[in-house]
Amino acid sequence: MEKSPALRAKFPTLSIAAEKIAGLVVRNRGTLDGSAGEADPGGNCPSVLVAVDGEIELMSTDHIRTIGATDYFSADMQGSIKANELIRCVRFLKKPFPS
């Protein structure tokens, strides 16, 4: 995300946020879905998801559900994921604000 010219052109806010995440090793091994799953309010990707009214799609063996990022992230840093669910994808619904 940090070095992608296509992402920087389309969504500069996310690209800039990625530059600020931890160190190089973490940036190269981490994922956007993993960052959302961690639900750390200090994380850059979750903050961007909330800022642009993103959605998180969760799936289990018997269902798929979508929850807004604002509703997903809770004050206790747990995220609204159930024990039998995985994050399938995240979506950015709003046009990104200028960087």
KESETOR-337737 format. One record per residue (C-alpha): residue in one letter; chain; y, x, z. Coordinates in steps of 0.02 Angstrom, whole numbers, plus 50000, padded with zeros to 5 digits. Each point is the difference from the previous one (the first is absolute). Last residue first. Layout:
REM KESETOR-337737
<torfi><rest>A</rest><kette>A</kette><yy>Y</yy><xx>X</xx><zz>Z</zz></torfi>
...
This chain:
REM KESETOR-337737
<torfi><rest>S</rest><kette>A</kette><yy>50712</yy><xx>49780</xx><zz>50084</zz></torfi>
<torfi><rest>P</rest><kette>A</kette><yy>50027</yy><xx>49834</xx><zz>49915</zz></torfi>
<torfi><rest>F</rest><kette>A</kette><yy>49904</yy><xx>49849</xx><zz>50064</zz></torfi>
<torfi><rest>P</rest><kette>A</kette><yy>49828</yy><xx>49974</xx><zz>49928</zz></torfi>
<torfi><rest>K</rest><kette>A</kette><yy>49974</yy><xx>49837</xx><zz>49905</zz></torfi>
<torfi><rest>K</rest><kette>A</kette><yy>49910</yy><xx>49891</xx><zz>50121</zz></torfi>
<torfi><rest>L</rest><kette>A</kette><yy>49813</yy><xx>49968</xx><zz>50003</zz></torfi>
<torfi><rest>F</rest><kette>A</kette><yy>49927</yy><xx>50169</xx><zz>50045</zz></torfi>
<torfi><rest>R</rest><kette>A</kette><yy>49813</yy><xx>49977</xx><zz>50014</zz></torfi>
<torfi><rest>V</rest><kette>A</kette><yy>49868</yy><xx>50082</xx><zz>50108</zz></torfi>
<torfi><rest>C</rest><kette>A</kette><yy>49815</yy><xx>50009</xx><zz>49960</zz></torfi>
<torfi><rest>R</rest><kette>A</kette><yy>49825</yy><xx>49966</xx><zz>50064</zz></torfi>
<torfi><rest>I</rest><kette>A</kette><yy>50031</yy><xx>50037</xx><zz>50182</zz></torfi>
<torfi><rest>L</rest><kette>A</kette><yy>49833</yy><xx>49983</xx><zz>50088</zz></torfi>
<torfi><rest>E</rest><kette>A</kette><yy>49939</yy><xx>49859</xx><zz>50110</zz></torfi>
<torfi><rest>N</rest><kette>A</kette><yy>49855</yy><xx>49974</xx><zz>50123</zz></torfi>
<torfi><rest>A</rest><kette>A</kette><yy>50096</yy><xx>50052</xx><zz>50157</zz></torfi>
<torfi><rest>K</rest><kette>A</kette><yy>50150</yy><xx>49892</xx><zz>49955</zz></torfi>
<torfi><rest>I</rest><kette>A</kette><yy>50164</yy><xx>50069</xx><zz>49933</zz></torfi>
<torfi><rest>S</rest><kette>A</kette><yy>50164</yy><xx>49935</xx><zz>50069</zz></torfi>
<torfi><rest>G</rest><kette>A</kette><yy>50076</yy><xx>50170</xx><zz>50033</zz></torfi>
<torfi><rest>Q</rest><kette>A</kette><yy>49975</yy><xx>50085</xx><zz>50167</zz></torfi>
<torfi><rest>M</rest><kette>A</kette><yy>50167</yy><xx>50082</xx><zz>50038</zz></torfi>
<torfi><rest>D</rest><kette>A</kette><yy>50032</yy><xx>49888</xx><zz>50151</zz></torfi>
<torfi><rest>A</rest><kette>A</kette><yy>50158</yy><xx>49928</xx><zz>49922</zz></torfi>
<torfi><rest>S</rest><kette>A</kette><yy>49901</yy><xx>49931</xx><zz>49853</zz></torfi>
<torfi><rest>F</rest><kette>A</kette><yy>49991</yy><xx>50051</xx><zz>49819</zz></torfi>
<torfi><rest>Y</rest><kette>A</kette><yy>49912</yy><xx>49870</xx><zz>49894</zz></torfi>
<torfi><rest>D</rest><kette>A</kette><yy>50134</yy><xx>49865</xx><zz>50016</zz></torfi>
<torfi><rest>T</rest><kette>A</kette><yy>50138</yy><xx>50110</xx><zz>49927</zz></torfi>
<torfi><rest>A</rest><kette>A</kette><yy>49877</yy><xx>50069</xx><zz>49872</zz></torfi>
<torfi><rest>G</rest><kette>A</kette><yy>49959</yy><xx>49826</xx><zz>49937</zz></torfi>
<torfi><rest>I</rest><kette>A</kette><yy>49817</yy><xx>49952</xx><zz>50011</zz></torfi>
<torfi><rest>T</rest><kette>A</kette><yy>49873</yy><xx>49976</xx><zz>49862</zz></torfi>
<torfi><rest>R</rest><kette>A</kette><yy>49821</yy><xx>49946</xx><zz>50026</zz></torfi>
<torfi><rest>I</rest><kette>A</kette><yy>49834</yy><xx>50039</xx><zz>49917</zz></torfi>
<torfi><rest>H</rest><kette>A</kette><yy>49840</yy><xx>49925</xx><zz>50069</zz></torfi>
<torfi><rest>D</rest><kette>A</kette><yy>49814</yy><xx>50014</xx><zz>50037</zz></torfi>
<torfi><rest>T</rest><kette>A</kette><yy>49955</yy><xx>50185</xx><zz>49996</zz></torfi>
<torfi><rest>S</rest><kette>A</kette><yy>50173</yy><xx>50046</xx><zz>50063</zz></torfi>
<torfi><rest>M</rest><kette>A</kette><yy>50165</yy><xx>50021</xx><zz>49913</zz></torfi>
<torfi><rest>L</rest><kette>A</kette><yy>50182</yy><xx>50030</xx><zz>50045</zz></torfi>
<torfi><rest>E</rest><kette>A</kette><yy>50148</yy><xx>49993</xx><zz>49882</zz></torfi>
<torfi><rest>I</rest><kette>A</kette><yy>50162</yy><xx>50068</xx><zz>50072</zz></torfi>
<torfi><rest>E</rest><kette>A</kette><yy>50165</yy><xx>49931</xx><zz>49938</zz></torfi>
<torfi><rest>G</rest><kette>A</kette><yy>50170</yy><xx>50079</xx><zz>49980</zz></torfi>
<torfi><rest>D</rest><kette>A</kette><yy>50164</yy><xx>49922</xx><zz>50053</zz></torfi>
<torfi><rest>V</rest><kette>A</kette><yy>50104</yy><xx>50148</xx><zz>49937</zz></torfi>
<torfi><rest>A</rest><kette>A</kette><yy>50051</yy><xx>50067</xx><zz>50170</zz></torfi>
<torfi><rest>V</rest><kette>A</kette><yy>49831</yy><xx>49961</xx><zz>50077</zz></torfi>
<torfi><rest>L</rest><kette>A</kette><yy>49905</yy><xx>50102</xx><zz>49871</zz></torfi>
<torfi><rest>V</rest><kette>A</kette><yy>50130</yy><xx>50140</xx><zz>50013</zz></torfi>
<torfi><rest>S</rest><kette>A</kette><yy>49972</yy><xx>50010</xx><zz>50189</zz></torfi>
<torfi><rest>P</rest><kette>A</kette><yy>49811</yy><xx>49999</xx><zz>49976</zz></torfi>
<torfi><rest>C</rest><kette>A</kette><yy>50018</yy><xx>50147</xx><zz>49879</zz></torfi>
<torfi><rest>N</rest><kette>A</kette><yy>50113</yy><xx>50103</xx><zz>50112</zz></torfi>
<torfi><rest>G</rest><kette>A</kette><yy>49895</yy><xx>49996</xx><zz>50157</zz></torfi>
<torfi><rest>G</rest><kette>A</kette><yy>50097</yy><xx>49983</xx><zz>50162</zz></torfi>
<torfi><rest>P</rest><kette>A</kette><yy>49936</yy><xx>49822</xx><zz>50022</zz></torfi>
<torfi><rest>D</rest><kette>A</kette><yy>49822</yy><xx>50069</xx><zz>49998</zz></torfi>
<torfi><rest>A</rest><kette>A</kette><yy>49889</yy><xx>49867</xx><zz>49921</zz></torfi>
<torfi><rest>E</rest><kette>A</kette><yy>49855</yy><xx>50121</xx><zz>49971</zz></torfi>
<torfi><rest>G</rest><kette>A</kette><yy>49936</yy><xx>49881</xx><zz>49868</zz></torfi>
<torfi><rest>A</rest><kette>A</kette><yy>50167</yy><xx>50005</xx><zz>49908</zz></torfi>
<torfi><rest>S</rest><kette>A</kette><yy>49993</yy><xx>50191</xx><zz>49996</zz></torfi>
<torfi><rest>G</rest><kette>A</kette><yy>49821</yy><xx>49992</xx><zz>49940</zz></torfi>
<torfi><rest>D</rest><kette>A</kette><yy>50049</yy><xx>49878</xx><zz>49862</zz></torfi>
<torfi><rest>L</rest><kette>A</kette><yy>50138</yy><xx>50117</xx><zz>49942</zz></torfi>
<torfi><rest>T</rest><kette>A</kette><yy>49881</yy><xx>50145</xx><zz>50001</zz></torfi>
<torfi><rest>G</rest><kette>A</kette><yy>49992</yy><xx>50165</xx><zz>50092</zz></torfi>
<torfi><rest>R</rest><kette>A</kette><yy>49919</yy><xx>50159</xx><zz>49937</zz></torfi>
<torfi><rest>N</rest><kette>A</kette><yy>50142</yy><xx>50083</xx><zz>49905</zz></torfi>
<torfi><rest>R</rest><kette>A</kette><yy>50138</yy><xx>49937</xx><zz>50115</zz></torfi>
<torfi><rest>V</rest><kette>A</kette><yy>49902</yy><xx>50054</xx><zz>50154</zz></torfi>
<torfi><rest>V</rest><kette>A</kette><yy>49972</yy><xx>50174</xx><zz>49930</zz></torfi>
<torfi><rest>L</rest><kette>A</kette><yy>50183</yy><xx>50017</xx><zz>49947</zz></torfi>
<torfi><rest>G</rest><kette>A</kette><yy>50071</yy><xx>49961</xx><zz>50170</zz></torfi>
<torfi><rest>A</rest><kette>A</kette><yy>50052</yy><xx>49839</xx><zz>50088</zz></torfi>
<torfi><rest>I</rest><kette>A</kette><yy>50068</yy><xx>49863</xx><zz>49885</zz></torfi>
<torfi><rest>K</rest><kette>A</kette><yy>50180</yy><xx>50030</xx><zz>49944</zz></torfi>
<torfi><rest>E</rest><kette>A</kette><yy>49964</yy><xx>50027</xx><zz>49815</zz></torfi>
<torfi><rest>A</rest><kette>A</kette><yy>49905</yy><xx>49836</xx><zz>49996</zz></torfi>
<torfi><rest>A</rest><kette>A</kette><yy>50157</yy><xx>49905</xx><zz>50050</zz></torfi>
<torfi><rest>I</rest><kette>A</kette><yy>50090</yy><xx>50072</xx><zz>49848</zz></torfi>
<torfi><rest>S</rest><kette>A</kette><yy>49861</yy><xx>49939</xx><zz>49885</zz></torfi>
<torfi><rest>L</rest><kette>A</kette><yy>49999</yy><xx>49830</xx><zz>50081</zz></torfi>
<torfi><rest>T</rest><kette>A</kette><yy>50188</yy><xx>49980</xx><zz>49982</zz></torfi>
<torfi><rest>P</rest><kette>A</kette><yy>49999</yy><xx>50065</xx><zz>49820</zz></torfi>
<torfi><rest>F</rest><kette>A</kette><yy>49895</yy><xx>49853</xx><zz>49935</zz></torfi>
<torfi><rest>K</rest><kette>A</kette><yy>49992</yy><xx>49998</xx><zz>49810</zz></torfi>
<torfi><rest>A</rest><kette>A</kette><yy>50071</yy><xx>50171</xx><zz>49956</zz></torfi>
<torfi><rest>R</rest><kette>A</kette><yy>49928</yy><xx>50086</xx><zz>50153</zz></torfi>
<torfi><rest>L</rest><kette>A</kette><yy>49833</yy><xx>49915</xx><zz>49968</zz></torfi>
<torfi><rest>A</rest><kette>A</kette><yy>49992</yy><xx>50062</xx><zz>49820</zz></torfi>
<torfi><rest>P</rest><kette>A</kette><yy>50059</yy><xx>50175</xx><zz>50048</zz></torfi>
<torfi><rest>S</rest><kette>A</kette><yy>49858</yy><xx>50013</xx><zz>50127</zz></torfi>
<torfi><rest>K</rest><kette>A</kette><yy>50032</yy><xx>50142</xx><zz>50124</zz></torfi>
<torfi><rest>E</rest><kette>A</kette><yy>50010</yy><xx>49906</xx><zz>50166</zz></torfi>
<torfi><rest>M</rest><kette>A</kette><yy>49883</yy><xx>49860</xx><zz>49956</zz></torfi>
